[in-house]
Each structure stands twice: as structure tokens, then as C-alpha cells.
Amino acid sequence: MATMLKHTLPVALALLGTVQAFASSHREAPLIAGMPRADATDFYLFRSYEPGRERFVTLIANYLPLQDPYGGPNFFQLDPRALYEIHIDNNGDGREDLTFQFRFASTNRNNAFKVGGVEVPIPLVNNGGPIDDVNPPGLNVRETYSVLVTRGDRRHGARGRVVGTDGASMFDKPVDNIGNKSIPDYPAYAARHVHEVTIPGCGVPARMFVGQRKDSFAVNLAETFDLVNYRAPAVEFDPNAERSARDDLADKNVTTIALEVAASCLTAPGGRDPVIGGWTTASLPRTRTLDADPDGGPPVMKEGGPWAQVSRLGMPLVNEVVVGLKDKDRFNASEPSGDARFLVYVTNPTLPALVETLFGSAGVKAPTNFPRNDLVATFLTGVKGLNQPARVTPAEMLRLNTAIAPVPKGAQKRLGVIDGDNAGFPNGRRPGDDVVDIELRVAMGKLCTLNLGCAPADAPSGAVRFTDGAFLDDSAFAAAFPYLAPPLSGSPQTTASR
């Protein structure tokens, strides 16, 4: 035991330095922690389960973490300097075949009040008028976006513009949930920003929404910081343990980029393989300079050069608890096709060693089947017979078998594949999939009990019953696009909060 601790405790302590960002992908690497507007928090890829939309696939990329509902007076806008992208690989080579590229713009209408006979610009994003339509006069700041679709290489492929069915190429983003005095019915207001669009090369209209939503991730964040202060798994699993802790993101919002696209428009031409892979990235101009304004105004930002990728997210929690601290920024800047450089983090993972170190006294043991081919299947190739492409290059991304029918809301199993629901994670990811519990258990060998990439004997008893105690299932989400719950509002305060 002393020898084991000598070798595993340094690994455990080193990993704890990275666990501070266990909130799926909130502030997960040193560089992106200082760029919240370009920080991807969660990525989802699943067959739409809204009734009548089953032939569609929904893609959701959340950005800008840890938004407080009382986030005024400057609410949470996406970065007009950034390029936000959602990528699809439909032939298994680890390279994008289809990319949706979002650019944002913000316009100050400079609304003014006449004060003592003088027109004076107001200091707020809302001017007192009702905010109840797509582009209401009561909104002083208008945020819009445009979308390109690129086929082939994201920087050099053929491009076309996504347009609304009315021909519009610029789309309005709803302002954040300021409060019900400014926006009496926020869900109805936000719903007016669900746009039906035409994608070049796709004969079936798609749907699109960009706007603030309640944070869709659930995690016992504070106790994760405290040496993974969870309840140790018992030999006889107590289902109450899955609800034993607080979701520390329950009072936070995020900004969502959501697309719903016909599956036939995402899979390889000719329907040769129903499996697709997906991930999201954000990039910023490589060069920036600040020039002083000769008239005494604010400094002028000048930008140029090629794009520099600063955020990347496919599978949840990879950069948090799989990739080593020294490589976190490198991972965010990389593309899936180059993931061989990170392979050792998957084949010889440090997280199970940490768990064994912290919970060894309770009988928890880490799997010893090295290399961990079960984790290679989960994170890099897809599981054979479930969501592995016909030909595959190991690369980290969500992989979805579009031939597997969706499961309606209310019937989905929160633990996805490891609980017999093959429409759930890691076959893509739905909002109600509790990926923290799933990945804790998979890391400790749960797939071995299912003969997926390893043998049942490689799954230590007890360890596969881990939970962080922050419960999540599909009841927290809507049954229709864009699925995620409306954002929380800081106004009015409840009686208890006064």
C-alpha cells in the first residue's frame, strides 16, 4: 500500500490542479479561462426527439459559462471578433466535412432621453419600451448573427450562406432575460427567434436558435474541488446517492447556439455510413493591436491574420479530467485529426488512479487493463456495433449513429448506453444524459461489465457505481427544439431572497 501511494498520490494531486474546471467545459484550461466569450461549455449531438422531427439531428453548442441571472447592466453578448463553429465528420477520418460558421455583430441604437431640452444617450440596453418581438424598439442594443456552411476544409472549402426561408441572411439574437418588467413573457419572446432556414446543399429546411438558456449541465462542483468529496460507492448501490448533492450550476445561464438539420444532410453522400462525429470550436484573429484614439476616445482594436483556435469541445469532460495540465491549451488549439499526441491520456488515464487513491479505504480499485481500450472506444473511435464508423481514425469527438431511433422525453434513461438506452451517451449526447455519472463509471470500468472493449473481470466491484450526487435526467428539458430550458431571471427577486 505504501508503494502504491508513493506512485499514485503525486498523480492524484497533479490531477486535482485540473479538477477546478469539472463543469463539463467551463474554464477548463488556463488560456480560455481569460476568454469567457469564446469558452465552449457543453456540446450536444442527438436525434431529435420532438414528435414529428425524428428524422432530424439536433446540434447544440453552449458558450460563455457561469452567467449570473442578474448580469446587467451589460448583459452577455457573444464576441463579434470571434468565429464560432460546429463541425461534422461523416467519413471517420477525424477531419471536418461540414462546418457551420457563426459570426456575431452588435449595434448600439444610441437611444436618448430629452433631459432639460438636451438629447442624452441612455446607459441601458433597454429604454423602457416593451421587449416582445424579434427586433423591438424598446431594445437599445441589437445583437445579430450570420451563418456560413463550409464543405470540406473549414478554411479552404466551398462556402455558402445559410438564409431564412424568407431570404434573410442576418438573424436576430434575443437579449438576455433582463427580468419580467422589461420582458413580460421571455419564453414567448425567445421562441420568436427560432428561425427556419435553408442550408446550401440540403433540400430540407432546418431550424436555428441562438440565445440565452439555463445552464444545461449539472455537477456537484464545490465538493469536486474538495478532493472529490463524494460519497464512496457502496457494495449495494443506494439510488438515493444520485440525489445526495447540490447542482452548483443550478443558478447559472449560458448562451446557446442550436441547429436542427435533417440527418440525410449530415451523413456521408449516398448513405454509406449512418455514423457522424461532431465538435465545436471558437477562434479569434491571430494578431491584435490597440491604437490610441487621437480624439481622446476609447482605444481602437485592430485585428488581422489567420484564425487562432482557442476553444474545442466534443466529448464532455475530456479537457478537464483526461488531458494533463501542460497540454490543456494545446488540446483547445488542436484538431481531432492530430489527437494521437494525446493518446496516452486515454490509454493510461490518471482519473481512475486518483479515485483509487482517495477511495481505496472503501475498497475502490481502478481497472488495470492497460491500454484502456474501453476508453479508446468511448472517447476516440466510437463503440464497435454502436457508433463506430465503418472506417475510423482515432479522434476525440461526439459520435452519433443516426440510424438508431430517438427515445421520447420521459422514456430516456439518464445513464444512456450503460443502462440499455442506445440512443443516449456515448452514442451522441442528449441534454438529459448525466454525463458526470456516466463518465465516472466508465472511467472505473463500467463498459467492461457490458463486454464493450474489455472483459467483465476488468471491472473492479463497487467502483462502477460512482455518482457525484447532482441528479440530471430529461425532466429538466423541453420536448421540443431548442430543448434547453429558458434562462433564469434575476428580477423580480423572490421573497426568500430579499
Secondary structure, 3 states (H helix, E strand, C coil): CHHHHHHHHHHHHHHHCCHHHCCCCCCCCCCHHHCHHHCEEEEEEEECCCCCCCCEEEEEEEEEEEECCCCCCCCCCCCCCCEEEEEEECCCCCCCCEEEEEEEEEEECCCEEEECCEEEECCCCECCCCCCCCCCCCECEEEEEEEEEEECCCCCCEEEECEECCCCCCEEECCCCCCCCCCCCHHHHHHCCCEEEECCCCCCCEEEEEEEEECCCCCCHHHHHCCCCCCCCCCCCCHHHHHCCCCCCCCCEEEEEEEEEEHHHCCCHHHCCCEEEEEEEEEEEEEEEEECCCCCCCCEEEEEEEEEEEEEECCCCHHHHCCCHHHHHHHHCCCHHHHHHHHHHHHCCCHHHHHHHHHHHHCCCCCCCCCCHHHHHHHHHCCCCCCCCCCCCCCCCEEEECCCCCCCCCCCCCCHHHHCCCCCCCECECCCCCHHHHHHHHHCCHHHHCCCCCCHHHCCCCHHHCCCCCCCCHHHCCCCCCCCCCCCCCCCCCHHHC
